Amino acid sequence: MSTEVRNLEPQEMWRNFADLNAVPRPSKKEERVIQFILDFGKKLGLETIKDEIGNVIIKKPATPGMENRKTVLLQSHLDMVHQKNADTDFDFNTQGIDMFVEGDFVKAKGTTLGADNGIGVASIMAILESKEIEHPAIEALFTIDEETGMTGALGLKGGLLKADIMLNLDTEDDRELTIGCAGGVDITAIGSYQTEAVSGKAKGYKISVKGLTGGHSGMDIHLGRGNANKIMNRVLFLATSQFGLQIGSIDGGSLRNAIPRESFAMVAVPEDQEAAFKTFIEAQREILKSEHATTDPKFELVLEYTETPAQVLSKELQQKLVRAIYACPNGIYRMSPDIAGLVQTSNNLARVLVKDGTYSLQCLTRSSVDSEKMDLAQAIQSTFELAGAKVDFKGAYPGWTPRPGSSIVKLMADLYREMYKEEPHVNACHAGLECGIVGGNYPEMEMISFGPNITGAHSPDEKVQISSVQKYWNFLLETLKRIPA
């Protein structure tokens, strides 16, 4: 692990971030990081609890003179999104993140960095172990599986926490004080099919869509970045109708909460259509490059010879599936009519896998209005059911309703103005945060979310700004000093 990162200021936080990033911590495989945090709390001699689902709670008494202040819950999630570039040789299950410093940023070599939400976790660790930082009584909540269903927050029981105020350290713009967020639901469409032999004389090709920017499917959905699954399907749709292309397999995207950056299809093209097909791909490459020049400047559409697929989809299923994917909504569905600039409802067509007689299509639908979220989800369900798929909804979680008049919002907005001589952006976001879920069991708890500048979250381009971490850290410590009685 880079000593450069450990030597950054504030050292107490960056040291803990480096230690955390040495522990593999994919969503739904958090056993090692749970034990890491349990050992950390017990080594400090603090009350340390693991609840039934795997969340860890560590409690620290107030520093002398602050015992009468309100108790604060510091909250972050332990898991991280695991994405890497196709040409990066890396095993997330066994390796720690390989970090480096470039100018004012910390990055990772070809993988996600884990600043989302590792910076928050490391900040809480630094406060828990410090003997100098002033603070009221603290309850630290480290949740699991935030990135793929928020099951940690959903499984948190009432009665475990006594805090009056929750500081969620999981937003990605140091000017923002977030007071509301979107809810979400996972949609999965599955089906099986009988493969058949390629009809007629055909040549095998591999079509690759790659080099897209990707990003967070909530925070970045408004940026109009290319979705590899939709782009690949567009090419397949046109090539099917024009050249009688037959699909052997499709493998696109990876995680629901990441805008898909890559997709690969193995296809068969009639020999007498080869020249026209190659010309078509060249033309599509230029059209798509032009359309995505601003949002995805590294976009590539690559055609390569390969073995002709031994088996392909039937003509009927191929037509149904390609048309269903084409019809599936992707990106912004509706902007908020009440909050300027806020995406209210969206969908991310995150994963398309068609191979060996089965197919699976995965979406993450988000909205700050639960009824609208389910309306869009049901529209997507209907689209895939018309193609013969079985559709399930799982992992639904509620949004977080803003309370702009709460005392913690006023305190932190005033403090931000005092410290930085500018107005904070008090807003809601389109990402999923755990505040609304935690608030279901603790309705009287006041909540706010903030953090440093992190860009490219959920993609290998993820990076965190060093100077922004210093700003966020000072703001966090000053907030703790000013928590009222």
N, C-alpha and C positions, 0 to 999 in steps of 0.2 A: 504494500500500500504506500502511496506516495508520501514521503516526508514533507514535500512541498505543501500538501493539503493540511497536514497536522500543524504546520508552523504558521498558518494563516490566523488572523485575528477575527473574532475572539477565539483564542486557542482552546479554551475549555469546551466550546461547542464543536469546533472542527475536529478535535481529537476524538470526541464521542461519535461524530459522523463517520470518521475513518474506521473506528472500531465496529460500528454498526454495519458499514458497507463491506466488511470482511466476512459477514455472516450471510449465507444464501437465505433469501426470504421471499420466494415467490408466493403469490396468493394461493391459499389452500394447502400450502406446504410450509407453514410457519413454525413447525415444532422447534427448530434450532434457534430461531430468533426469540420465541417465547421463553425458552430456557435461558437465553442470553440476558433478557430483561429481568427474569426472576432472580438470576444470580447477581445481577447488578444491584437490585434493590436489597437483597438479603445481605450482600457484602457491606452495604452502607448502614446496616442495622435498622432499616426502616420497615414498617409494617408493609408486607408484600403479599398480595393475594392473586391467585389465578381463579377466574370464575369458571362456571360449567362449560362455557363454549371456547375458552382459551384466551380471553382478554386478561390483561394484567393491570392491576391497580396497586399503586405505591402511594403511601400517605406519609407526608412530612409535616411536623409541627411548625407553627409560625416562628419566625425569628423573634428574639426578645423585644418586647415593646409593641408587637403587632398582633398579640393574641386576641385582641377584641375586634379585629377586622373580619370582614366576610371571608368565608372559605372559597378558594378558587380551584376549579377543575381545569387542569392543563391536559389537552387531549390531542393525540395524533395516532395515525395507524401504522402498524408494523410492516405490512406487506408492501411490495412494490411491483410495478408492471415490468415484465421481462420481455424486452424486444431487442433484437440485434439485427445488424445488417446481414444480408445473405452471405456475404463473403467473410464474415467475422467468425473465427473459430473460438467458441466460448460456450461453456456449460454452466448455466445459471444454477443448477442444482448442486454443484460442487465448488464453484469458484466465487471469490469475492470480486466486487466491481473494481476494474482497473482505472483509476482516476488520474487526471493530470490538470495542471493549471495552465490556462492560456489567457494572458492579459488579465482582465478583470473577471474571468469566469473559471469555474471548475466544471470539467467535462469528463466523460468516460470514453474509452477507446472502443468505438463500434457498437456500444450497447446503451441501454438506458442507464441513467446515473443513479436514480433512487433518491434524488433530492425531494421528490414527491413520494413520500412524506417524511423522508429521512432527516431533513433539516429540522422539522418539527420535533421528531423523536429525540434527536441529538440535543436540541435546545432544552427539552424537559429534563433529560439526563444531566445536563450541565447544572441546571438549577437544583436538582435533587442532591447532587454531590457537593455543591458549593457551601462553604462556611462563611462567605462574605456577602452574598446576594441577599438583600432585604426582601422579605415576602410574608404575606399572611399564611395561614394554614393552607397546605396544598394537597389536593388529591390528583395524582397523575393517572390518566387512563390511556393505556396503549391497546387499541383495538386491533383485531385481526380481519383479514379478508375484506378490506374496504373496497378494493379495486374490482372484485368480481362478484359483487352481490351484497356487500355491507352486512354480512352475516354476523360479524362480531358485534356491531352496534344493535342489530336486530335481536340478538340473543342476550343483550345486557339486561339484567333484571332490575326492577325497582328496589329501593332500600339499601343498595350497596354504597351509594354516594350521598354525601351530606352537603355538597358545595352549593353556594348561592349563585355563582357566576361560572360560566364555562368559556374558556379561551381555546378555541379550535385553531391550531397552527397549520392550516392546510390550504391556504390560498397562495396565489402566484404573482401578485403585483403589489409592491410595497406601498403604493398609494391608496390601496383599497381597504376598506373596512366592510366586510361582507356580512349581511344580516339576513340573507335568505338564499335558497337554492332550489334547484329542480329535483323532482323525484324521477324514478326510472323503473323500467321493467325489461327483463330479458325475454326475447322472442326466439324460439328455436323451431324451425321447420325441418322435418326429416321424412325420408321416404326410401323405398327400395325399388330396384328395377332389374329386369332381365337384360343382360348385355347381348349384343349380337355381333356377328362378324362384319367386317368392313365390306361394303357393297362395291363391286367393280374394282378396277385397278386404281390404286391410290398411293400417294406418298405421305410419309409421316413428317409432321412439323411440330416444333415446340414454339408457342407464342408466349412471350414474357412482357408483362407490364411491370416496370420497376422505376426506381429513382424518384418516386413521389415524395412529397414532404411529410405527409402523415400528420400525426399530432393527437392531442386529446380530443376525444369525440364529443366532449361537452364544451370545454373552454375554447376550442379552436374551430368548432363547427361553422361559425359565422364567417370564416375566412375564405370559404369557397375552394378549399384545396381538393385536388382530385382524389376520388375513391377508386382504388385499383380494381375492385370487384365490378363496379359499374362501368368502368372504361373497358375492361376485358369483355364484359357481356355485350357492350355496344359493338365491339369488333366481331365477336362471334355471331351476333344477330345478323349483321350485314353480310358476313362471309357465308353464313348458312343459306341465306336467301339468294345470294349472287352466284355461289360456286358449288353448292351442295356439300359444304364442309361437314364432316362428321366428328363429333366430340368423343374423345377417349376418356379424358379426365380434366378436372379443373381444381386448382388448389390456390385460393386467394385469401389474403388477410390472415389475422391471427387472433387478436383479443377484441372483445366487444367494445372496450373503452378506448380503443386506438383506431384512428382513421386508417384504413388499410393502405399500405404503401406498395405492395407487390402482389401480383397474381400470375399464375402459370397454367397454361392449358396445353394438353397433348391432343393433336387433331390429325385427321386424315383428309387429304385434298385430292380429288380426282386428277389423274395424271394429265388429262387434256386441259385442265384449268390452272395448272401450276404457274405458268407465266403471268396469266391475268391476276392470279391470287397474289403473287409477289408484288406486282404493280399496285394492287389494291392496298397491301400492307404499307408500302412506301408512301402512298398518298395519305393513308390514315395517320401514319407517323407524323407527317407534316401538319395535318389538320389538328391533331391532338396537341402537338407541341405548341402550335400557335394559340390554341384555346387556353393552355395551362402555362403559358410563358411566364406570367407574373407570379402565380401561386406555386408552381412546381417546375422551376427552371431546369432541374436535372432529370426530368421525365424521359423515359426511354420505352420504345415499343420495338422489341427484338424478335426476329424470325430466324429459326435455326432448323436445319435438317435433323431428323431423329428417326428411330425405327417407327414404322407404321404401327399404330396401336393394334394389338391383337383383337380387342373387343371395343365396341363403341356403344353409345346410347342408341336406342331405337329412334327412328325419325319422329314418331309421335311424342315421346317423352322429351326429346331434345327441344322440340318446338314449344311444348308447354313450359319447360323449365326456363329456357332462355327468355320467353315472353314474361314469365312471372318475375324474374329478376329485373327485367327491364321496367316492369310496372311498379316494383317496390319503391316507395318513397325513400329518398336519401337526402340528408342535409336539413336545412331549415324548413319547417312545416308552417310555423306561425311566429311572428314577432309579438312581443308583449304590447298590447294597446295602452298599458298603464305606465310602464317604465321604459323610457326612451333607450333604445339600443340593446335591450335585453331580448335574447332569444327565448321565446316562451316554450316552444315545442319543436322537437327535432327527432330524426332517426339516423342511425349509423348502420348501414349494411356492412357488418364487420367481417363476416367469414362466409366463404363459399367453398365447400368441399364436395366434389363429385368424383367417386372412384370405386371401382370394384363392386358395382351393384348397389351402392347406397349413396345418398346425398344428404347433406346437412347445410342449412342456411341459418346464420345467426345475426340477430340485430340487437341493438340497445336503443330503446325509445325513451326519451326524456321529456319532461314538461314540469313547469311550476304549477300547472293546473291538473290535478289528478284525473278529472273527468276527460280532459282533452288528451292526456297521455293514453288513456285506455281507448279512446275513440280512434286515435291513430293506430294503436296496437291492433285493434280489431280490423281496421282496414288492411293492414299488412297480413294479418291472419287470413282474411278472406282471399287476398291475392294468391297466397301460397296454397290454400285449400283448393282453389280452382284448378291448380296444377296437380292436385292429388296428394299433397303433402299432409302429414299430421303435424299440427302446430300446438306448441305448449308455451305458456307464460310462466316464468319463474323469477325469483329474486326481486319481486316488486318492493320498492321502498318509497316512503312519502317524501314530499318536498318539505322545505322549512319556511314557514310563514314569517315574513319580516315583522319585527317589533321596533320600529325606528325611534319610539319614545322611551326605550328602556334606559336605565341609568348608566349601564356599561357603555352603551353606544354614545351617550352624551359625554361621559368621562373621556373616552378614547378619542372622540372627534375633537374635543377641546384640547386634549394633550397633543394631538397631532398638529393642530394649528400653532400651538405654543412652541413646539420643538422644531417645526419645519417651515413655519411662516407661509403655509399654503393650505388650501382646502383639501381634506381627504375625499376620496370617492366612496361615499357611503352607498352601497348598492347590493343588489342580489346578483347571483351568478347562475349560469346554466349547467355547471358541473354538479355532481352529487356530493354533498357533504353529510357528515354523520349527525349534524346538530338536530335536524328535524326528528330523526329516529330516537336519539337520546332524549330529546324533549318529550317524546311520547310517554316515557316513564317518569320524567322529572319536569312536569309542565311549569313549575314556578321558577326554574333555573333560567337566568338571563344568559344569552349566548351571543358571541361574536366570533368571526373568523378573520385571520390576517396572516401574512407571511412575506417572505422576500421575493424578489423577481426570479422566477423560474420560467424558462422558455423551452419549447419542444418536449414538454412532458409526455410520457407514453410513447416516445420515439427515441431512436439512437442519437438524435440531435439534442436531447435534453441537456440543459446547462443551467447553473445557478450563478448569479452575479455576486461576487465577493463583497463589493462595497454595499450592495443592497442588504446582504446578510448582516453586515455591521449596523446598518440603519435599523433594520427590523429588531435586532438583538437589543439595541439601546432602548427602542420603543417598548419592547416587551418588559425589560427590567424596570423602566420608569412606570409602566402601567401597574406592575406588581406593588411598587412603593405606594401608589396612590389609591389602591383599593380601599374604600371607606369601611367604617364600622357598620 
